C-alpha cells in the first residue's frame, strides 16, 4: 500500500497509509482499536476500495480482481464467515475441491487438532475451535498471500503454539503472511517484520529490533500510540 486514504463520512480511517509485506515472511500488524487495521486488511483483500493511493497484492489492485487472483489469496476474518450447519471436515474437503492443487486436508486438520471436534457442527463449536476451522479454510487452497485477522484469539496456549507453528511453516514454504494481533508476545515470537498503525497512519515499521530497539515491543507500542504517527 502506498499513500492509501479511506474516509467514511467525516471519519478519516486511513490517512496516507504506506506499508508492505515480503514473500516468505510473517508481517504482524498492530494498533489500537480504531487505528485502521481492519480497513487496511479489507482494502488489501478487495472487500473495500481505497479512496486514494495505490494498492498492489500479487502485482495488481485487489478491488475488482478476477477469480484467478482471489484464488491465490487466503483470508481469515474476525467473524469467520463459516456456514453454521456443517461439520468441519466435510466443509474443508468441499472447499479443497475449488483449487487445482489444494493442501492435504487430513494433514491440515490434524495439525490444528480439528479431528478432536469433527463430529460437531460449526455452530456448536467453541470460539477457539471455530478459529482453527477458519484458519484451515484460509490455508486449504495453498495461497501465495494470506491475511489472518487475530488468528489466535480465544485459543488456549497449546492451540496457540500449534497455530504459530503452522503460520511459520507456511511462510517458510514461500507464502506471504500478514497477521493482525493485539498480542505483543505473538508479534515478538512470529514476526519477521512488524507494522504499527496509529490513527490511520504507519507509526513504525521494520523488524522487531528495528522498531523496539532496546525496549520491549509493548513499551514501544504504547509510546507510539501516545505520540501518534509522525
Secondary structure, DSSP 8 states (H G I E B T S, - for coil): -EEEEEEETTEEEEEEE-----TT-EEEEE--TTSSHHHHHHHHTTSS--SEEE--BTTB-STT--HHHHTTEEEE-TT----SSSBHHHHHHHHHTTSTT---HHHHHHHTTGGGGTTSBGGGS-HHHHHHHHHHHHHTT--SEEEEESTTTT--HHHHHHHHHHHHHHHHTT-EEEEE-S-HHHHHHH-SEEEEEETTEEEEEE-HHHHHTTS-HHHHHHHHHHH---
